[in-house]
């Protein structure tokens, strides 16, 4: 019994707390690595992690850190960071709480603990700690951040997809988009793409590596996203948003994915907040993806939010998102509210408001002056690109203030004097040229010349446009300055042609060319651009075909070889071409009035492809498709049935409300043209003419004539026997405007007009008499590079003939030719065209 007592006493002594500490310290000295397996746990019966997860605020977490800092494990350190960030995300005043947490003594203790224990953290905890420390505003050069990034880089190859995606986001927060580390991440994704099944994590990576990857890799990611899309929950709006953001980053409007993402947004619209809707609207605008169902639902959702925001930051965001979509009443409400908040606006908020007013086509002079005064107050704080935006917006809004523009010019010049980046110099010069009395001195001209070899076509175009503005308006400086500006234009021409001739990649060329416009490009580089496109046309495929076709239609340049190549690609790859792209593809053929060798097969293939997707297309796109096809005498019955019904027209009206006034009018005019074409060319469809009132409003002023028309009018009066034998600016049935009209009897003698004749022609003619419509065709009626009649002019001639006219078209290049340089020659020309006498023939091609 005594031995038992002694044993129990000895055992108690061995397991006493003091002896435990002594033995564990000895163990730590012998085996430092194993010591972490036997660290002290708090004497509370509840595990420390459990206590952290049950905490209700940051103070409880800090209290636990303070009491247990000597014994916290790496897992507990990670949990502490996670809980602090969880509490932070629940706060309303984010910035204030971030600062409080960051400066708290126990947060500094937590950082020190993370530094010493990061080696033992698992991958998820390590990257999570890095992410959270950055969210709390710890700078990239902080030793903890640097150590965490280095440790993560060391483990990079073993990270799973979710950890890798979060780590890439941490690098993005440090603006390391083009770093070697981000390049390694891109390589890992490329090597493991086939095995990746987590679209949420992949979408994060896609956005973060998008600046580094090749076009081939981009296509692989798009294909992988399509394969995995059905694996995500329909409520995962953030994954869909990142996919759209990736497409924006790589400048690829891939309609199949955009449609699927859009469907996710539509099904979750009632749960989307202001920030999310604003982001999607911005992304759609960049991608030129216009889904009116989304716009209508977003407008409704945003309108409901108007009473919810009384703080400038949120209300400005609401104004920017809702303003362009809002109706007149909502716009007035938005503008009156922002006017009340104007004194509280920051510099960036004021700029956002001003640009929103441009989108809204606002002419509220009081609000414009108020916002402009805020811009002026902060003018020194804006970056060069923001100064360009300010200049463009104020000019558009017709804002006038000598003092403001003087200050703006001085600031632009000060930036320009120290700038060395070609694109920045180009935008600064562009802004200067838009101001009243633009001028480029010799120093600025020399500065431009110095960077020309480094410029892409966009920069060169900006420079040329700016120089042309200065030449046009510069009347106050020495004669030598315009001469140097003209020499600068010649150098711009040279460098532009050189860049085009050296280009060997169609997609790279397209990135530079697609947004070019203006007189300089059209006169100096358009022909060389077409030659380059012809040289690279074997690279035209289903991905770039719509863009190339749209460029051709915008340029009005008829290249039969390019159009034949486009038609061939369409016939061969139609299944890969999205229905949304068909309008862009057919547009140059319709606008330029060109039939490819396989005309029927080409248009038939396009129409057949459209027929199975008509329900997916927005009404506005259907209207443009219908009117374009009508230009070349194609009237698909299914398309016409889809357009000319009450339900469609009601839906179209609701969408027109979302458009700016100019685009609204353009759509209505195209619908009128289609309605007119169907009534005249397809009476068997029995579609009524319902644009009488619209045309009466649109054609209120048809009496003005230009110089050439006035000249022709006087000569026609002489040729026909008097002014009462010819009428000018005549409105026909279905509201075509004819330049001049006369009537010949069956013996080709002119008939006079009576005083009772109405402006709209259509009165009964004597037997055998013939109505003559004479049309003077200026350069807009023809292709830019050849006297080939464009589609609209050819359709008008066709329709006037259906209405009973003999149509005489007078091309500008004939009327202004050397052969018709005298009045007598022109009189003979008119007699020949009207009466067919003297058998005069003119060859002017």
Secondary structure, DSSP 4 states (H G I P E B T S, - for coil): -HHHHHHHHHHHHHTSHHHHHHHHHHHHHH-HHHHGGG----SSSS-HHHHHHT--SHHHHHHHHHHHTTT--HHHHHHHHHHHHHHHHT-SSHHHHHHHHHH-HHHHHHHHHHHHHGGGS-HHHHHHHHHHHHHTT--TTSHHHHHHHHHHHHTGGG--HHHHHHHHHHHHHTT-TTSHHHHHHHHHHHHHGGG---HHHHHHHHHHHTTT--HHHHHHHHHHHHHHGGGS-TT-HHHHHHHHHHHHHTT---HHHHHHHHHHHHHTGGG--HHHHHHHHHHHHHHT---HHHHHHHHHHHHHHGGG--SHHHHHHHHHHHHTT--HHHHHHHHHHHHHHGGG--HHHHHHHHHHHHHTT---HHHHHHHHHHHHHTGGGS-HHHHHHHHHHHHHTT---HHHHHHHHHHHHHHHHH---HHHHHHHHHHHHHSSS----HHHHHHHHHHGGG--HHHHHHHHHHHHHHHHH--SS-HHHHHHHHHHHHHHHHHHHHHHHH---HHHHHHHHTT--SHHIIIIIHHHHHHHHHHTGGG--TTTHHHHHHHHHHHT---HHHHHHHHHHHHHHGGGS-GGGHHHHHHHHHHTT---TTHHHHHHHHHHHHHTTGGGS-HHHHHHHHHHHHHTT---HHHHHHHSSHHHHHHHHHHHTTS-HHHHHHHHHHHHHHHHHHHHH-GGG------HHHHHHHTS------HHHHHHHHHHHHHHTSGGG-EEEEEPTT-PEEEEEEEE-TTS-EEPPPTT--SB--PPPPTT-EEEEEEEE-GGGB-SSS-PBPHHHHHHHHHHHHTTEEEEEEEHHHHTSGGG-SHHHHHHHHHHHHH--TT------
